[in-house]
């Protein structure tokens, strides 16, 4: 933990600054110690250089298994830049636009998006409930502009109006209450700062046809590995809701069982995605994609990872653009932008928004 991180940390319940106690430093970093809240008397430990605001991974325990197994798979390399392209699609921002900004990656996992913005010059804090935060530290702890904390996003341990930019890509839908968690993030944003989120879509095909009728294949390319022939778009559009319903029903049925499996069993089961990939690429078997969701990535390791990521989490809520727009509007955010990746939305905080979001959270 870099000492300057202490300037923005707060008790997640009292929202007051914390006092560092019994610290053991290694070079310029704090390796162990505790953070004391003078108001409620709670002590939060620092272990292995990471402030811990939770006692365990809780509902996110499968992510601890996932990211300790695939530690560096999703980090960009010289030959693959998937994390950067996904970041741009999910936030509508190029990484260099965040240079010099203080940024929060809300649900950082192993640090794939932290890596993208840190390389562009942002000061980035990664927060995660699971032990993936330890993997993120292993991957990026050598960067002086990267910080790591283990915390529940429902009670984020930061002073109010701390960040210039907050993004949460593929995380809020795995929390018990995505809307309430979202509102808590708004509290942390300074006036004029931006918040961008991507959550799982309900009715992916229908949403794509509705909001991006002239860019259907471009939008689908972010998350699915198939294209709709131009000659078939009209027919597919007519039955888009039906196809979405089939996919969502079959996925929910399968997840009823997979979420109850021990993570290691599910991990081995997800290896079926490796051979199914070749079968599902044959046009005759395209309908099977409606009934069994697997990752259709050319890299076998990514196929197993993304398939596990779909079937393992305890919570998997889905939203529509209109629902997420309502979150932003009720939080008082402005310049709300619908991004071409269902469902990705970005907005900017204006003065007074924090008071409204805190009032809403207290009433829910």
N, C-alpha and C positions, 0 to 999 in steps of 0.2 A: 504494500500500500504506500503510495507516494504521500508525503506529509500534506501536500496542498489539497488532497482530496478532503481532508478534515473540514476545510472551509465551507463545503457545501452539504455535508452530511447533517442529518437531524434525526431525532427520535421519531420513528415511524408513527407513533401514537400521539405524542405531544407536539411534534413539529418544532422543537426547539433545538438549538445547537448542542453538540455533544462535546464532552471533555475527554481527552486522551489520557489514559492511566496505564501504569505498569508496562510501558512500551519497550520492546526489544527491537533495536534497529540493526539492519544489515546494509551497510553503505548508506545510501540516501533513502532507503525504503524501510518501512516499519513492518517487521515480520510477524510480531505477535504483540498482544496487549489487550486492552479493553477500551470501549467507548462508553462513558457514563452519562446518563441523563439526570441532571440535577432536579428536574421537576417530578419525575415519577420514580426515580431511583433505580431504573433498570440499567444493567450492564450488558453491553453487546460485545462478544469476543472478536478479536482479530486472530485468525488462525491461518498459517501459511501465507501471510500477506494479504488476506482477504477479510474485510469486515463481514461478520455474519449476523444478519438480523432475523434469521429463522433457525430453528433447531434441526430442521431436516428438509428434504425435498418435497414432502407432502404429496399432493396430487400430481406433481410433476416428476415422480420417481422414474418413470419409464424414460424420460429424457436424460436422466443421469446415466442409465445404461446405454442409451443410444449414442450419446456424444462421447462417452468414454470408449465406445467401440469404434466409432468413425471420427477420430480426433481431427484429422486434417482433410478429410475427403472433400469437403465443400469449400475449402479455401482456394482462392484463385491461384493460378499458376501461369507460367509463360505461354502455355498452349490453351488454357481454358479460362474464360472470364465470366462464368455463369453468375457468380455472386454480384459482380459489378452491374451486369445487365439486369439482373433481377432487382437490385437496389434502385436503379434508374426507373424501371417500370413501376415499382411499388411506391416511389416517393415523388417522381417527376423531377428530380434534381440530379444534376451531375455531381459526383463527389467533390470536384474542385470548387463548387459553389459553397461548400461548407468549410473551406480552409479558414482557420483561425477561430471558428465557432466552438462553443461548448455544447456538446451533443450527448444525448442519452440514447443508447440502444436498449429499448425496453424489452427484455427477453433475448439476451445476446447469444444463447447457445454456445457453440465453440468459438464464436468470434468472427464468423465469415463476413458480416457487414461492418463490424468494428474495423476489421482489417482494411476494407475498402475506403472508409472515410478517414481512418488514421493515416493511411498512405497519402491521402490528399491534403493532410495538414490540419485536421480537426483535432480538438481535445475531446476525447470520447470516453464516456463511462458506460461500461457494460454491466447490466443488472440481470440476474437470473435466479429463479427459485431453485433450480436443480444444481447438481454438482457439475453441470456443463461449464459453470463459471470457472471451475478449476482448470478445465481444458482450455478455455479461452485465455486464462493467464499463462498456461504453458505455451500456447501458440503466439501470444502477443505481449507477454510480460516484459520483453526486452525493449518495447517501445515506450519512451518516456511520456508519450501523450495518450497512453491507454491506462484505464483504471477499471477495477473489477470489484463488485460487491455481490453477496448472496442475499437476496431479499424477495419478498412476496410483492408483486406489482400492485396488489390491492392496497398495500400500506407502504408506499415507496419512502425510503429513509433519506429524503433530501429536503433542504430548505425550499420554501415556496419561491416561484419565479426565478429559478436557477439556470435554466437551459435556454440556449438560443434556438435549438432544434431538437425535437424528439421524434424518433421513428420506432415503429413496432411492426415488424414484418413477419406474419405468420405465427403470432403469439397470442393475441387477445382472445381468439376463439378457443384457446385451450385453458382459459381461466374459468372459474365458476360463474362469474358475472361479467361478461366482456364490456357491457356499457358502463357499469360502475367503475371498472378498472380504467377504462378510457377517460372518464371524468377526473379520476385521480391524477392522470398524466397531465391534463390541462392545467391543473394547479401548479405544476412544476415549470411551466413555460413562461418565460418573460413576455411582457407586452411587445408585440411585433415579431415574436418568435413563431416558428412553424411546427406543426404536428402532422405527421404522415403515418397512415396505417394501411396494412393490407390484411384482410381477414378472408376466410373461406367463403365462397359465394353459395347462396342458395339459388338454384336454377342458373347454372353457369351459361348454358347455351342461350336461354331466353334473355338473360341480362346482356349478353354480348350482342345479340341481334337488336335489342331495344336501344342500347346506348351507343353502339358503334356499328351500325348497319353497313357502313362502307369499309370497315376494317376488320371484318370478322376473323379471317384467318390470321391476320397479324396479331390480334388480341389473344386468340386461342393458342398461338405459338408459345406464349409465355409459360403455359402450364400443361398443355396436352400435346401429344406427339401425333397429331393427324391434321389434315387439311380437308376442308369441304370444297369439292369441285364447284366452280362457278355455276355450272349447269345444274347443280343440285341444291344450291343455297336456298332457293325459294321453297322447295319441298321440305328441307330440313327446318327452315324457319317455322313452317306450319305446325310441325310436330315437336318443336323444341321443348315445350313444357312437358310433353309426354316423355320424351327422352330423358330430360332432367329428372323427372319423377321416378323413372325406372332405375336410373343410376343411384339416386339418393336412397331409394328404398332398399335396393340390393346391398348398398354399402352399410346402411344402418343394421340390416340383418346380420351381415358378416361381422361387423364390429361388436355386436352383442356378445359374440363368442371370443373374438380376438382380444378384447380388452380384459377378459378374465383369464387369459393365459399368462403363465410366468414369462417375463420378457425374453429369457433365453430360448424357451420353446418357440415363441413367436418369431424370434430372430431366425431360427433354422427353417421355420415354415415359410418365411418370406423369401427364401432362396428359390422358391418355385417361380418367382418373377424372372429369373435368369432364362429358363427355357421358354416360358410363356411369351416372352417378348417376341421371339421369332414366330410363334404361332399367331399372335395377335397382329402381326404385320401383314398377314395374308388376307386379302380382301374378303374371302369367304368367311373368315372368322371375326371380322370386325364387330358383329353383334355381341360377341363375348365381352367386349370392352364395357358394354352396358351393365353386365352382370357381375363382373369381377374386376375391381380396380387394381391395377398394378402400375408401377412407374415404368414409362416407356422411354427410358434413357438408354443411349447406346452403350454407356459404361455399365458393366454388370454390377460393380460396387454401388454406384448411384441407384441402380434399380432396387437392390435389396434395401438400401438405406431409406429411400423415399417411400417404398412400400411399407416398411416398418413404421415410418413416421406417420403414415395414414392410419394404420390399424391399431396402434398401441396406445395413444393418449386417452386418459379417462374422459376428458371433456373435448367435444368437437362441435362447437356451435357454428351455425352458418347464417349469413346475413345477406340482405339485398342492398343495392345502392341507396334506395330511399330510406331504409332504416339507418344506415350509417350516416347519411346526410342529416338525418334528424338528430343524431348524437352531436354532430358538429354545430348544428344550428342552435340546439338547446344549450350548448356550452358557450354560446356567444362568439364562436369563431367566425372569421370573415374570410373572404376570398376563397371560398370552398371550391375545390377543383376535383372533378371526377376524372380519375386516371384510367388509362386503357389496360387495366388488369383487374378483372372482377375478383374481389371488391376492394379497390384501392382508392383512398380519398385523402386529400391534403387540405389543411386550412391554416389560417393565421390568427394569432391571438390579438385581441384589441383590449384596451383598458376596461377594467371592470369584469372581464370574463371570469377571473378566478373566483370572485365573490359569488357569481351565479353557479358555478360548478360545485363549489363547496356546499351551497344551500341545497342543490339537487342531491348530492350524495347523502346529506344528512336526512333527506326526506325519503330515501329509498331503503 
